[in-house]
Structure formats: structure tokens, C-alpha cells
Amino acid sequence: MKRRVLIYRITIIDCMKRVFYVLPFAFFAFTAHAQLTSCAQTLRLARSTYEQGRLHEIPELLTRCLENGFSQQEKVEAYKLLCLAYIYLEEPAKADEAMLNLLRTDHYFEINQTTDPAEFIALYRTFRTHPIYRLGVKLGANASQPNVVSYVPANGGTSKYSAGISFQGGVAVEVPLNKKLTIDTELNFVLKTFKYENKVTYDEIATGDPRNFTITGKENQTWVTLPVILQYRFLESKFNPYVGIGASLDYLLNATNKFSRTKEQAASLDEQSLSLNDYRNRVNASAILALGAKMKVTGGFAFLEVRGSYGVTKLNDAADIYALYAKTLPTGGYVDGIFKMNTLSVTLGYVYNRFNPKKLNK
């Protein structure tokens, strides 16, 4: 059986089609490279023209490449040359416009006190150059510990609380007031948890022997918090350490408790779940003290913060405690203390700078 072999012959027309297909891309690449090279040469020429004092020629030299052709770094240098030229040509409105374009191109531009002309430095200082606000997110963990104000002897026992670990996250808006002071406002979703134990000793009716009756529980809370903190940066360095002081308005979304009862020489009760929403004050306030550090990363700051939150208001009162005890008496008799909530948290986050350069009013 003979095999049939197909042979494709490349004709001149095929070659021309391929050339015409590739040619536009090669042309555009060549044109772009030529334009970049030409604009780099234009910037060098403008620099030389400025040094020779031919200031009136600089705007015409730079206009085309400022519209399209300069890299960001080249554009910053071009606007600086343009600004200097207008300063010495005594055209303040155009100098202001060039400075504004410079600051919009590079939000982090800084003057050089040693080499920059005094007139340029003076003009720079008439503009708003710092971020107007920062937007960010934060995530972390917290440890919550009830601060017991008093115990109500509903069952004559003794109670104790222990801290629990949980998580939190939120969004932040920072408004820099100056180089050292910043107002930080946040909206956080916070989970809190802690453990509880109540122990009662009583005499057995039949024998008169002492017996221990223990209730253990774990309370889980869900909060929305709105803290406002004044941050003070006390050292300008790579990590920019700061302290913060403020207050927080907190709203309790939900509170539940899982508790169980054990009794010596008697059957234990299985774990039960109970909603505490009717036995907790929903709106609470806290005082805040924070210590943190911020490190510049791209267009903002990455930060680490340790924060202590001290409960100012009580989460319950005596009436809540007796009502809760009465409700749970058939299944063990859960007894709270009157308490406030203290929290220690560690968070990581990032805030992004938002700029809006403008000429300041005199």
C-alpha cells in the first residue's frame, strides 16, 4: 500500500503575508523605542538649556514629551525644570501649575534643602504635600477577660472567670493632622470569648456530708466597635513607632453561653446552649491605649499594633443576674457576676495613602 505524502510549498505570496503580519508590530515597537530615546534626549537638552539660562525655550522643548513620552521619573524632573523656569521668568501662575503637576506625578516628592534653589523650596512649602487620609484593613487576635465589679450571692457559691482567645478584623480611616499626630477611626467586627466557673458546697440532706456542685460555662460574644484614637508618632524612623489614646463605642450583636453542671456522687447535666441577649447591655463604652509601629510599603504603611481596651460600662446588673439564675435554675442555676469587659488585642494591617495636592491659602 502506497503512502501519500502531502508537501506544502511556501510561495512568495505566503512569505509576503507573514512579513506584512509582523511588520506593523515591528513598526510600533521601533516607533515607541525611538520616541523614548528622543524624549530622553529632549530632557538632556532641556537640562542643558536651563543651565545656559535660556529659560524661555524650556516650555516648548518639554511640552510634547510631557503629554506622551516621558517615564514617571523623567516627567518629575521635567516638571521641576519647568517650574524653575517659570519662577525665574516671573510667571507665578504657570510656576504653580508646574509644581502642582509635579506633586500629582510623584506624591512622595521631597525637596533637597542643600541643592534646591530657595525660591523653589519656598514655592513647594505653599502646597499641601501630605496625604489627606489613609484607607486600610486590619486583622488580629484578642484575649478577653471580664473585670468583675461585684458578685451577687444568688446561690451562695464562688465564681471565677478566665480569659479566652478569639479574632477580629475591620477597616480604618486615618487622617494625618501633621507629621506627628494622626486621627484613626475604625469600624471593627470583633469576636470575644471567656470561660466561667461557679462552685457551690452544700450538705447532703440524707447524710449531712459536704458535696461540691460546679457549673462551668463558655461565653461567646459578637461585637461591632467604633473606636476613635489619636496617634502620636514619637520617633521618625524606618518603623515609625507611635502611641495612641482614645475611646470606643461598642454594640453587642449577639451573646451565647454553653454551660454544664457536675455534682459529686450524682448525675451530671449535659452541656446546654443559652442566649444571653436579654441579660447583657447592648451598648457599651471602652477606653483605649495603643502602642504600634508603621513601616512604609509601596503607597502606604504596613503596621503592627498592640491595643488594650478597658471597659468603662457594665455589661449587666443585679436584675439581669437574678433573671438569668431563675431561668436556668431547673437545669443548674447559672450565676453571673456584675462585670465590665477588658480586651488585649494584637493586629496587623495596611493603610494606603490618598493624596490631593493643592495650593494652600495664605
C-alpha positions in Angstrom: 0.0 0.0 0.0 1.5 3.3 -1.1 1.7 6.2 1.4 0.5 9.6 0.3 2.8 12.4 1.4 1.5 15.9 1.4 4.1 18.5 0.6 3.3 22.2 1.4 5.2 24.6 -0.8 5.9 28.0 0.7 5.2 30.5 -2.0 6.4 34.1 -2.3 2.8 35.2 -1.5 2.9 33.3 1.8 6.2 34.9 2.7 4.8 38.3 1.9 1.7 37.7 4.1 3.9 36.8 7.0 6.1 39.8 6.6 3.0 42.1 6.4 1.6 40.5 9.5 4.8 41.1 11.6 5.6 44.5 10.1 3.1 46.6 12.0 4.2 45.2 15.3 7.9 45.8 14.5 7.0 49.3 13.3 5.1 50.2 16.5 7.9 48.8 18.7 10.5 50.8 16.7 8.4 53.9 16.9 8.0 53.6 20.7 11.7 53.0 21.2 12.5 55.9 19.1 10.1 58.1 20.9 11.5 57.1 24.3 15.1 57.7 23.1 14.0 61.1 21.6 12.3 62.2 24.9 15.4 61.2 26.9 17.5 63.3 24.6 14.9 66.2 24.9 15.2 66.1 28.7 19.0 66.3 28.5 18.7 69.2 26.1 16.2 71.0 28.4 18.6 70.4 31.3 21.5 72.0 29.3 19.2 74.8 28.1 18.3 75.6 31.7 21.9 75.7 32.8 22.7 78.1 30.0 20.0 80.4 31.2 17.8 80.2 28.0 14.7 79.8 30.2 12.1 80.9 27.7 12.9 77.9 25.4 12.2 75.2 28.1 8.4 75.1 27.9 8.4 74.5 24.1 11.1 71.8 24.5 9.2 69.8 27.1 5.6 70.1 26.1 5.4 67.2 23.6 7.1 64.6 25.8 5.2 65.7 28.9 2.0 64.8 27.1 3.3 61.4 26.0 6.8 60.0 26.1 8.5 60.6 29.5 8.7 58.0 32.1 7.4 58.9 35.6 10.9 59.8 36.8 11.6 61.8 33.7 8.3 63.6 34.0 9.1 64.6 37.6 12.4 66.1 36.5 10.8 67.9 33.5 8.1 69.5 35.7 10.8 70.6 38.1 12.7 72.3 35.3 9.5 73.8 34.0 8.7 75.1 37.5 12.1 76.6 37.9 12.0 78.3 34.5 8.6 79.9 35.3 9.9 81.1 38.7 12.8 82.9 37.2 10.7 84.1 34.3 8.4 85.7 36.9 5.3 83.8 35.8 3.9 82.7 39.2 0.6 81.2 37.9 2.5 78.9 35.5 5.0 78.0 38.2 2.2 77.0 40.5 0.7 74.8 37.7 4.0 73.1 37.1 4.5 72.5 40.8 1.0 71.0 41.1 1.6 68.7 38.2 4.9 67.6 39.7 3.2 66.7 43.0 0.4 64.9 41.2 3.0 62.9 39.3 5.1 62.0 42.4 3.1 62.1 45.7 6.3 61.4 47.6 8.5 64.1 46.0 10.7 65.8 48.6 12.8 68.9 48.3 16.6 68.9 48.8 17.5 71.5 51.3 21.1 71.5 50.1 20.8 71.7 46.3 17.4 73.1 45.5 17.1 76.9 45.0 15.5 78.8 47.8 12.7 80.1 45.5 11.8 76.5 44.6 11.7 75.4 48.3 9.6 78.4 49.2 7.1 77.6 46.5 7.0 73.9 47.4 6.0 74.9 51.0 3.0 76.7 49.8 1.4 73.4 48.6 -0.3 70.6 50.6 2.0 67.7 50.1 1.0 65.2 52.8 -1.8 62.6 52.5 -5.3 63.9 53.2 -6.3 60.5 54.5 -5.4 56.8 54.5 -7.7 53.8 53.9 -6.8 50.4 55.3 -7.8 47.0 56.6 -6.6 45.1 59.8 -6.8 41.6 61.1 -5.8 40.2 64.5 -6.4 38.2 67.6 -7.6 39.2 71.1 -7.8 38.0 74.6 -10.9 39.0 76.6 -11.1 39.0 80.4 -14.2 40.1 82.4 -13.4 42.7 85.1 -15.8 41.7 87.9 -17.2 44.7 89.8 -19.1 42.6 92.3 -20.6 39.1 92.8 -24.3 38.7 93.6 -24.8 35.8 96.0 -27.7 34.3 94.1 -26.7 30.7 95.0 -24.1 31.4 97.8 -21.3 30.0 95.6 -18.0 31.4 94.4 -17.3 32.3 90.8 -14.2 33.0 88.7 -13.5 34.0 85.1 -10.6 33.2 82.8 -9.6 34.8 79.5 -10.3 33.3 76.1 -8.7 33.9 72.7 -10.7 35.0 69.6 -10.3 37.0 66.4 -11.2 40.4 65.0 -11.0 42.4 61.8 -12.0 45.8 60.4 -11.5 48.8 58.2 -9.7 52.0 59.2 -9.6 55.6 58.0 -6.7 57.7 59.2 -6.5 61.5 58.9 -3.0 62.9 59.4 -3.1 66.2 61.3 0.6 66.9 60.9 3.8 64.8 60.8 3.3 63.5 64.3 -0.4 63.4 65.0 -3.0 61.2 63.3 -6.7 60.6 63.9 -7.6 56.9 63.4 -11.3 56.0 63.1 -12.2 52.3 62.6 -15.2 50.0 62.2 -14.4 46.6 63.6 -16.1 43.2 63.8 -14.9 41.6 67.0 -15.4 38.1 68.4 -14.8 37.7 72.2 -14.8 34.7 74.4 -14.1 33.8 78.1 -14.7 30.9 80.5 -16.6 30.8 83.7 -16.8 28.6 86.7 -19.2 28.7 89.7 -18.7 26.3 92.6 -21.2 25.7 95.5 -20.6 23.5 98.5 -23.7 22.1 100.3 -24.6 19.4 102.8 -26.3 16.2 101.6 -29.7 16.0 103.2 -29.6 12.3 103.9 -26.1 12.0 105.2 -25.0 15.5 106.1 -21.8 15.1 104.1 -20.5 18.1 102.1 -20.9 17.9 98.4 -19.5 20.1 95.5 -21.8 21.4 92.9 -20.0 23.0 89.9 -21.2 24.9 86.8 -18.8 25.7 84.0 -19.5 27.8 81.0 -18.0 29.4 78.0 -19.5 32.7 76.7 -19.1 33.9 73.1 -19.8 37.4 72.1 -20.0 39.2 68.8 -19.4 42.9 68.7 -19.3 45.8 66.3 -17.0 48.5 67.6 -16.3 52.1 66.5 -13.0 53.3 68.1 -11.6 56.8 67.6 -7.9 57.1 68.5 -5.3 59.9 68.5 -1.9 58.5 67.4 1.3 60.3 68.3 4.5 59.3 66.4 7.3 59.9 68.8 10.2 58.8 66.6 10.7 59.3 62.8 12.5 56.1 61.7 12.1 53.1 59.5 9.4 51.7 61.8 7.8 55.0 62.9 6.7 53.9 66.4 3.6 55.6 67.9 1.3 55.6 70.9 -2.4 56.1 70.8 -5.1 57.0 73.2 -8.8 57.1 72.6 -12.3 55.7 73.2 -14.7 53.2 71.6 -18.4 52.9 71.3 -19.3 49.2 71.2 -22.5 47.4 70.2 -23.2 43.8 71.2 -24.7 41.9 68.3 -25.0 38.5 70.0 -24.0 36.7 73.2 -24.4 32.9 73.8 -23.3 30.6 76.6 -22.6 26.9 76.7 -22.6 25.6 80.2 -22.8 22.3 82.0 -23.3 21.1 85.6 -21.4 18.5 87.6 -22.4 17.2 91.0 -20.4 14.9 93.3 -22.0 11.4 93.5 -24.8 12.5 91.2 -25.6 12.5 87.6 -24.2 15.5 85.6 -26.3 17.6 83.2 -25.3 17.6 79.6 -24.0 20.8 78.0 -26.7 23.4 77.2 -26.7 26.4 75.0 -28.3 29.6 76.1 -28.8 33.1 74.5 -27.7 35.9 76.8 -29.0 38.8 74.6 -31.7 39.6 77.2 -29.2 39.6 80.0 -26.5 41.9 78.6 -26.4 45.6 78.0 -26.1 46.0 74.2 -24.3 49.4 74.1 -21.0 49.8 75.9 -18.0 52.1 76.0 -14.3 51.4 76.4 -11.1 53.5 76.9 -8.2 52.6 74.6 -4.4 52.7 74.9 -2.3 51.5 72.0 1.3 51.0 71.0 2.3 50.3 67.4 4.8 50.8 64.6 4.3 51.6 60.9 6.7 50.8 58.0 6.5 52.4 54.6 5.4 49.8 52.0 4.7 51.0 48.4 2.0 53.6 48.6 1.2 53.3 52.3 2.1 51.8 55.6 2.1 48.2 57.0 1.6 48.3 60.7 1.6 46.2 63.8 -0.3 47.3 66.9 -0.9 46.1 70.4 -4.0 47.6 72.0 -5.6 47.5 75.4 -9.3 48.2 75.7 -10.6 48.9 79.2 -14.4 48.5 79.7 -16.0 51.7 81.2 -19.6 50.5 81.3 -21.1 47.3 82.8 -22.3 44.5 80.7 -25.0 43.5 83.2 -26.6 44.4 86.5 -28.1 42.7 89.5 -31.6 42.4 87.9 -30.0 40.6 84.9 -28.2 38.1 87.2 -31.3 37.1 89.2 -33.4 36.8 86.0 -30.7 34.6 84.4 -30.4 32.5 87.6 -34.2 32.0 87.7 -34.4 30.9 84.1 -31.6 28.4 84.5 -32.4 27.1 88.0 -34.2 24.0 86.7 -31.1 22.9 84.8 -28.3 24.1 87.2 -28.7 27.8 88.1 -26.2 29.8 86.1 -24.9 32.7 88.2 -23.0 35.7 86.7 -21.0 38.4 88.4 -21.5 42.1 87.5 -18.7 42.8 85.2 -17.0 45.0 82.6 -15.0 43.7 79.7 -11.3 44.2 79.2 -9.6 43.2 76.0 -5.9 43.0 74.8 -5.5 42.7 71.0 -2.7 42.3 68.5 -3.4 43.4 64.9 -1.6 43.5 61.6 -2.8 45.8 58.8 -2.1 48.1 55.9 -3.2 51.6 55.2 -3.0 53.2 51.7 -2.2 56.9 51.3 -4.6 59.1 49.4 -3.3 62.5 48.2 -4.9 65.6 46.8 -2.1 68.2 46.3 -3.3 71.8 46.3 -2.2 75.4 46.7 -2.6 76.4 50.3 -4.4 79.6 51.2 -2.2 82.4 52.5 
